[in-house]
């Protein structure tokens, strides 16, 4: 009686060529930032990804998938609706590494190159040589150099506070060894990078009062160097993960934002009614993924019971969204915003449903409808059109 919900959720893995083509177009319009991570092993690349995404490091490790002989890819939070994508070149310091294969794969994808180097490690000849080749292939692409593991310059001591590198790489209150190393690294990479950010991202059990030392400076540099149309994704992700502190919500919110952003990409397709074919599949897959986050499998019957309680308002807004697409210069942007808002509100309503179920009670349809309307109103805080 309810097979179509499973069919909708499975469209992502199916062979419906029209749906897959539409989703590919939506992903293209969703403006996903792509970071090309370069650096020797154990220089903190995974820690940087963990900090930027909030995903557990074990989850990141399991989420990587090989894409060339030397490199692998981590789409966050999932491959179906990624918000961010990280391309990690592991073999860049190996004697036989040739960047040609990675350039063919990544050169047109990556928006920013992030290079991680231990501040005190000066054996960087292979990295410098290969980075020079990669830089020459696309000179206008920003390259950020992260000098990591600062604490190795002052063992058994806390980081100097407040973070001293905001206006200068050579503040007076850092150790002589660190000052000397930063100067050497700056000279070594001076023609290859656009910004240098000293950071030290450590695990809480390592005992540093500030485990994300320099993290804010890193985020600001990324925002400063990302294209305007792309950086909104970073701002949205940061807003939702900082606002919602509950652990389940912290895992669920990137999922909601990822599918909402994909829905916005579908909503931006200027042809009326195309996205009405795409949005149900996007939203059903989002809800299936949220069920996994909360460990609460959702039957097709219950899905439609909840969705139908929200249905009248959703259908009315879908019709309005399609109507405004015929307005030149306005329709696509407004359609994207409405698609984002409806998907975001639907995801939040289902989160609240799942949380209530975990606590032993089920919200009535009136409560869910009120929650949906409230979250629809809030969604505009997290969606700003790029450009």
C-alpha positions in Angstrom: 0.0 0.0 0.0 2.9 2.3 0.6 5.7 1.2 -1.7 6.3 4.6 -3.3 8.2 6.0 -0.3 10.8 3.3 -0.7 10.9 4.0 -4.4 11.4 7.7 -3.8 14.3 7.1 -1.4 15.9 4.6 -3.7 15.9 6.9 -6.7 19.4 8.0 -5.8 20.7 4.5 -6.3 18.4 3.7 -9.2 18.8 3.9 -12.9 16.2 6.5 -13.8 18.2 8.5 -16.3 15.9 11.6 -16.1 16.1 11.7 -12.3 19.9 11.2 -12.3 20.4 13.9 -14.9 18.2 16.3 -12.8 20.2 15.5 -9.6 23.5 16.1 -11.4 22.2 19.5 -12.6 21.0 20.3 -9.0 24.4 19.3 -7.5 26.1 21.6 -10.0 23.8 24.5 -9.1 24.3 23.8 -5.3 27.8 25.4 -5.3 29.6 22.8 -3.2 33.1 24.0 -2.0 35.9 21.5 -3.0 39.1 21.5 -1.0 42.3 19.9 -2.3 44.3 18.7 0.7 48.1 18.4 0.2 50.7 17.5 2.7 52.8 14.7 4.1 51.1 12.0 6.3 50.6 12.9 10.0 50.5 16.7 9.3 46.9 17.2 10.4 44.8 16.9 7.2 42.2 14.7 8.9 42.2 17.0 11.9 41.4 20.0 9.6 38.5 18.1 8.0 37.3 17.1 11.4 37.3 20.7 12.6 35.6 22.1 9.5 32.9 19.4 9.4 32.4 18.4 13.0 32.4 14.7 11.9 34.2 12.2 14.1 37.7 11.4 12.8 36.8 7.6 12.6 33.8 8.5 10.4 36.0 10.6 8.2 38.5 7.8 7.8 35.7 5.3 6.8 34.2 7.9 4.5 37.2 8.3 2.3 37.1 6.5 -1.1 40.0 6.1 -3.5 39.8 8.1 -6.7 43.3 8.0 -8.2 46.4 5.9 -7.4 47.6 8.4 -4.9 44.5 10.2 -3.8 41.1 9.7 -2.2 37.9 11.7 -1.8 35.7 12.5 1.2 32.3 14.0 0.4 30.6 15.4 3.5 28.2 14.5 4.9 27.4 11.9 2.2 28.1 11.2 -1.5 24.4 11.7 -2.4 24.1 15.3 -1.3 27.6 16.6 -0.3 28.0 20.0 1.3 31.8 20.0 1.1 34.2 17.8 -0.7 37.8 17.0 0.3 40.3 15.6 -2.1 43.2 14.2 -0.2 46.5 13.5 -2.0 48.4 11.1 0.3 51.4 10.3 -1.9 52.6 13.8 -2.7 55.9 13.3 -0.7 56.7 9.9 -2.3 59.7 10.0 -4.7 57.7 8.6 -7.6 54.7 10.8 -7.2 53.6 12.5 -10.5 50.9 15.2 -10.1 49.7 14.8 -13.7 47.0 12.2 -12.8 45.6 14.2 -9.9 45.7 17.4 -12.0 43.6 15.6 -14.6 41.1 14.5 -12.0 41.0 17.6 -9.6 42.2 20.7 -11.5 38.8 21.8 -12.6 37.0 20.7 -9.4 39.0 22.3 -6.6 38.2 25.8 -5.4 41.0 26.0 -2.8 44.2 24.1 -2.1 45.0 23.5 1.6 48.6 22.6 2.3 49.4 21.2 5.7 53.0 21.3 7.0 54.3 20.7 10.5 55.8 24.0 11.5 59.1 22.5 12.6 59.5 20.1 9.7 61.8 21.5 7.0 62.2 18.5 4.8 59.7 19.8 2.2 61.5 19.5 -1.1 59.1 17.0 -2.8 56.1 18.9 -1.5 57.4 22.2 -2.8 58.3 20.8 -6.2 54.9 19.2 -6.7 53.0 22.1 -5.3 54.8 24.3 -7.8 53.5 22.1 -10.7 50.0 22.2 -9.3 50.1 26.0 -8.7 51.2 26.6 -12.3 48.3 24.6 -13.7 45.8 27.2 -12.3 47.7 30.2 -10.9 44.5 32.1 -9.8 43.3 29.4 -7.4 43.9 30.2 -3.8 46.5 28.1 -1.9 46.4 28.2 2.0 49.5 27.0 3.9 48.6 25.6 7.4 51.6 25.4 9.7 50.5 22.7 12.2 51.7 21.1 15.4 52.9 24.4 16.9 53.2 22.8 20.4 56.3 20.9 19.3 58.1 24.2 19.6 57.1 24.6 23.2 56.7 21.1 24.7 54.8 20.7 28.0 53.5 24.2 27.7 50.1 25.7 26.8 49.6 27.7 23.7 50.1 31.5 24.0 46.8 33.2 24.4 45.0 35.0 23.0 45.8 33.6 19.6 48.7 35.9 18.6 48.9 35.4 14.8 45.9 37.5 13.7 47.9 40.5 12.4 51.4 39.1 12.2 53.2 35.8 11.7 55.9 37.1 14.2 54.2 38.2 17.4 56.6 39.0 20.3 55.2 36.3 22.7 56.1 33.1 20.8 59.2 31.0 21.1 62.4 31.7 19.2 62.3 28.3 17.7 58.8 28.8 16.4 59.6 32.2 15.0 62.6 30.9 13.2 60.7 28.0 11.7 57.8 30.2 10.6 60.3 32.5 8.8 61.9 29.5 7.0 58.6 28.1 5.9 57.4 31.5 4.7 60.5 31.9 2.6 60.2 28.4 1.3 56.6 28.7 0.2 56.4 32.5 -0.5 55.7 32.2 -4.2 53.4 29.3 -3.9 50.7 30.3 -1.3 48.3 33.1 -0.8 48.0 32.9 3.0 49.8 31.3 5.9 47.8 30.2 9.0 49.6 28.8 12.1 47.2 26.3 13.7 47.2 23.5 16.3 44.2 21.2 16.2 44.5 18.6 19.0 42.3 16.1 20.8 40.9 17.1 24.1 42.7 14.3 25.9 46.0 15.9 24.9 45.4 18.5 27.6 45.5 21.8 25.7 43.1 24.5 27.0 42.4 25.4 23.4 42.2 22.3 21.3 41.1 24.3 18.2 44.0 26.7 18.3 43.9 29.0 15.3 40.6 27.4 14.0 38.8 30.7 13.7 41.7 32.1 11.7 41.5 29.1 9.4 37.8 29.5 8.8 38.1 33.2 8.1 40.9 32.7 5.6 38.8 30.0 3.8 35.9 32.5 3.6 38.1 35.2 2.4 39.5 33.1 -0.4 36.4 31.1 -1.5 34.4 32.5 -4.4 31.4 34.5 -3.1 28.9 32.1 -4.6 30.6 29.1 -2.9 31.3 30.4 0.6 27.6 30.6 1.7 27.7 26.8 2.2 30.5 27.2 4.7 28.6 30.0 6.5 25.4 27.9 6.7 27.2 24.8 7.9 29.0 26.8 10.6 25.7 28.4 11.7 23.7 25.2 12.1 26.5 23.3 13.9 27.2 26.1 16.3 23.5 26.7 17.1 22.5 23.1 17.7 24.5 21.5 20.5 22.6 18.3 21.0 24.8 15.4 19.7 22.1 13.8 17.6 21.2 17.2 16.2 24.8 18.0 15.5 25.0 14.9 13.3 21.6 15.5 11.8 21.9 19.2 10.9 24.6 18.7 8.2 22.4 16.0 6.7 19.4 18.4 6.6 21.5 21.3 5.2 23.1 19.0 2.6 19.8 17.8 1.2 18.2 21.3 1.6 21.1 22.8 -0.4 20.6 20.0 -3.1 16.9 20.9 -3.1 17.8 24.5 -3.7 19.9 23.5 -6.6 16.9 21.7 -8.0 14.7 24.7 -7.3 17.2 26.9 -9.2 16.6 24.9 -12.4 14.7 27.5 -14.5 12.4 25.1 -16.2 9.0 25.0 -14.4 8.0 21.7 -12.8 11.3 19.9 -13.3 12.1 20.1 -9.6 8.7 18.7 -8.6 10.0 15.5 -10.0 13.3 15.8 -8.1 12.2 17.2 -4.7 10.2 14.2 -3.4 13.2 11.9 -4.0 15.6 14.4 -2.3 13.3 14.8 0.7 12.6 11.1 1.0 16.3 10.2 0.9 17.0 12.9 3.6 14.4 11.4 5.9 15.8 7.9 5.4 19.2 9.2 6.3 17.9 11.0 9.4 16.2 7.8 10.5 19.7 6.2 10.4 21.2 9.0 12.5 18.5 8.6 15.2 18.5 4.8 15.0 14.7 4.9 14.4 13.7 3.0 11.2 10.7 4.6 9.7 8.0 2.5 8.0 6.4 3.7 4.8 3.1 3.9 6.6 4.4 6.1 9.3 6.2 8.3 6.8 3.1 9.0 4.8 1.1 9.6 8.0 3.5 12.3 9.1 4.1 13.7 5.6 0.3 14.0 5.0 -0.1 16.1 8.1 2.1 18.6 6.5 1.0 18.0 3.0 -1.5 20.8 2.2 0.9 23.6 3.1 3.8 21.9 1.3 1.8 21.4 -1.9 0.5 25.0 -1.9 4.0 26.3 -1.6 5.3 24.0 -4.3 2.7 25.3 -6.7 3.6 28.9 -5.8 7.3 28.1 -6.3 6.6 26.8 -9.8 4.5 29.8 -10.7 7.1 32.3 -9.8 9.7 30.6 -12.0 8.2 32.3 -15.0 9.2 35.7 -13.6 12.5 36.7 -15.4 15.4 37.3 -13.1 13.5 36.4 -10.0 12.0 33.0 -10.5 15.0 30.7 -10.1 16.4 32.5 -7.0 13.0 32.5 -5.3 12.4 28.9 -6.3 15.7 27.9 -4.8 15.0 29.7 -1.6 11.6 28.0 -1.2 12.9 24.6 -2.1 15.6 25.0 0.6 13.1 26.3 3.2 10.6 23.5 2.7 13.3 20.7 2.8 14.9 22.3 5.8 11.6 22.6 7.7 10.6 19.0 6.8 14.0 17.7 8.0 13.7 19.6 11.3 10.1 18.4 11.8 11.2 14.8 11.3 14.2 15.3 13.7 11.8 16.5 16.4 9.6 13.5 15.7 12.6 11.1 16.0 13.7 12.7 19.2 10.3 12.4 20.7 10.1 8.7 19.7 13.4 8.1 21.4 12.0 9.7 24.6 8.9 7.4 24.5 6.1 9.5 22.9 5.0 10.5 19.5 4.0 14.1 18.6 0.5 14.6 17.2 0.1 15.9 13.6 -1.0 19.3 14.9 2.3 19.7 16.7 4.3 18.6 13.7 2.5 21.1 11.5 3.3 23.9 13.9 6.9 22.9 14.1 7.1 22.7 10.3 5.7 26.3 10.0 8.1 27.6 12.6 11.2 26.0 11.0 10.1 27.2 7.6 10.3 30.7 9.0 13.7 30.1 10.5 15.1 28.6 7.3 15.8 32.0 5.7 18.5 32.6 8.3 20.5 29.7 6.8 19.9 30.4 3.1 21.4 33.3 1.2 21.6 33.2 -2.6 25.2 33.0 -3.9 26.5 35.5 -6.4 
